[in-house]
Amino acid sequence: MSTKKLYYIKLWTRRLKIREPSRVRLITLRRYAKLISFMSKSSPIILDVGCGSGTITHMLESEDHKNLVGIDLVNRFKRGQNISFIVAENTHLPLRRKSFDVIFARKFVSIPDLEESLKEFYELLKDHGILVIEIVNVKRLKSRIFESLGLTPTYPRNVLYFPHLHLEPFKKILYQKNFVILRIEGDNVLIPLIGNLISFFRLDILQRVLGQLSPTLCLHLFAICKKQTVAHLNNTVAY
């Protein structure tokens, strides 16, 4: 097992006493980090919203990024040498406007939360800044299987409008909030009873291919977007 893999296991389990991400999920998080590194200019200022314990942020630090900020509601973050951490809501971030080159955000499950957060992200990003954002997809394969069997999928009781958040509303909201979508993929195809076998037998390539070919089958949808400036908005065709 690699040194990096051991580091992240230790980070999630021993020090923070929370469950380690699944192997498939950990691979996806590494891919996010590499995408952010690839799409960033030299010495970017990066904001990780909903950072949790800081898995992505520490991956980026290991890629030699030195201007990193993590945001979450709960302080369970393991601080790094080049990382600042703030406890705050993602709709009211106490940060300077137009100060970030890249924002990575995830864990959205409701339309109101997504819409309000996108307004904030737009203000925080520099012109033509990059947003990497992930949502929970309600119309994933597992939900479709449940519905075909006459069963009702369960959703968080305290989340408003959760059943409406899937690929098409996601794309529409991003456009309405002045973001141009560069790429959309899916992550983690959950299949009742046999879903864990994909991870056990290391069929990660299957997850990735399905996520690229048919994102709507996946538990998570993530989009890479660019902030549209006012000058470009005037020449944009409506969604």
N, C-alpha and C positions, 0 to 999 in steps of 0.2 A: 504494500500500500504506500502511495506517495506521501512525501512529507506534508504537502499542502492538504491532502485528504485528511491526514491525521490531525493537522492543525484545526481544521474546521469541525471535525468531530469533537475535539477537546473544547473548542469555543462554544459549541451548542450544548454539550452535555455536562461536562465537569464544572466549568466556571459559571455557566448561566442556569444550569439545571432545567433546561427545556429540551424538547425532543429535537433530534437532529433531522434536517430535511431528508426526504427519501433520496436514493441515489439518482433517480431520474430528475428530481427537482434540483438537486445540487448541480448536476450537469447543465441544466437550463440556466441557473443563476450564473454559472461560470460563463456561459454563452452570452448572457446579458452584459457581463463585465467586459468581455472581449469586444462585443459590438460597440459599447460605449467608448472603449479605448480606440477602436478603429475609426469611428466617426468623429472623434474629437480632434480639435486642433492642438498644437503644442501647449502644454501647461494649462489645460482647461480648468475652470472652476466648476465643480460638480456637486449637485445637491441630490441626496438620497432621501426621498420622502417615504415615510412608513418603513424606516430602516430596520426596525426590530433590534436584533442583537448586532446588526452591522455586517452580515455575511457579504453582501455586495460591496459595501464600502471598504471592507478589509481586502477583498479581492482586487479592487481598484488600487488600493494602496500598494499591494504586492506587484502591481503593474507599473509602479513608479509614479503614480499620480500623487501630487502633493497638496492640492487645494480641494479638500473634501469636507462636506458638511452633511451630517445625518440629522434627520428630524423624526421624532415619534412621540406618541402620547405618553408612553411609559418608559422610564429610564432603566433599560436592561442592556444598554449598549456597552460594549468593550472598547474603550477609547484606544486610539492609535496615535502615533507620533504626528501624523499629518492630517488628523481628522478632528473636526469640531462637532459637538453634539448639542442639540437644542430640544427641549421638551415643548411641543406646540402642536396645534391643530393644523392640518394641511390646508384649511380654508382661511386661516389667519396666521400667516408666517411672518415673524418679526425680522424680516431681512430686507436689504436694500433692493430697490427696483432695478431691473436690467443689470443684474450682477452675476448671472450664471450662464455658462456656455452649454451645460447639459443638466437636465433634470431627469432623474429616474424615479418613477412613482408606481406603486402597486397597491393591491388589497382593496380596490374599489368594488362595491357590490350594489350600490344604489345610484340611480340617475341624478338625484339632487346633489349628492356628495361629489359625483364626477363633474357636474356642471360648475359648481362653485369652486372646486379645486382647479379646474382648467383656467378659470379667470385669474386665479392667483398665480398659476404657473406662467401664464402669458406675460404678466407684469414682471415676474422675476427673471425671465429669460432675456438675454441680450438679443438684438436683432439677428434673425436667422439662427437662433439657438435651437438645440436639439432636445426633444422630449421623447423619452422612452417610457411608455405607460402600459400597465397591465390591468385587466379587469377579470372578474369571475364571469364565465359564460353560462347563462342559464339554459341555453339550448344545446348543451353538450350531449355526447352520445349516451351517457348514463341516464340522463333525464328522458331522452327519447325512448330508451328501452323500458324505463319505468312506465311511461305513458302508454306504450304499445301493449303492456301487460295489464293496463287498467289501474295502475298504482299511481299515487300522487307523490312526486319528489318533494322532499322536505327542504325548506329554506329558513334562514334565520328569521325569527319572529319579530325582531326589533328593527328590521331593515325595510324602509319604504320603497315600493316599486321595484323590488328585486327581480320579479319575473320579467321585467321589460328590458333588462340589460343583456344584450347579446350583440352580434356582429353589426347588423345594420344600424341600430340606434347609436352604437359606439362610433361608427364612421361618421354618421350625421352630426353627432355632438362635437366631434373633433373639428369638423369643417365649420360648424357654427361658431366655435370658439377661436376661429382663425388659425388653425393648424393644418398644414399640408401633410398628408399621409405618404410616407416614403415606402413603407413596408408593413405588412400585417402577417403574423403567424400565430399558431396555437401551440399550447404546451399541455402535456399530461392527458392522455386519453384514458379515462376511467371506465373500465368494463366490469360490471358486477361479478364477483366471485373469482374472476381470472385476471383482474387488473394488476394485482401484485406480482403475477408471474412474469409480466413484462420486465419489471425491475429485477426480479430474482435471476432470470436467465439472461440479463444484460442485453435486452432487445431495444437499446436506446435509439438505435438508428430507425427503428419502426416508429417510435414516438416522434422523432424529428421529421420523417418523411410525411407522416399523417398530418402533423402540425402545419407543414408547408402546403400540402396538397388540399387539405380540407380543414381549415382552422375551426370551423363551426362544430367539429366533433370533440374539441378539446375543452378541458376544464378552464383553462386560462386563455385569454386572447391578449397578445401584446402588439402594440403599434410603435413604430419609429416615425416621428413627425418632426417637421420643421416649422418654426414660428413664422407666420406671414406678417410682413410689415405693412403699414397703411398704404404705401405706394403700390405694393403688389395686390392688395385686396381689391383695388379698383378695377383690376384686369382679370379677376378670377371668375370663372363660370360657376353658377350656383350648383349646389349639390343636387 
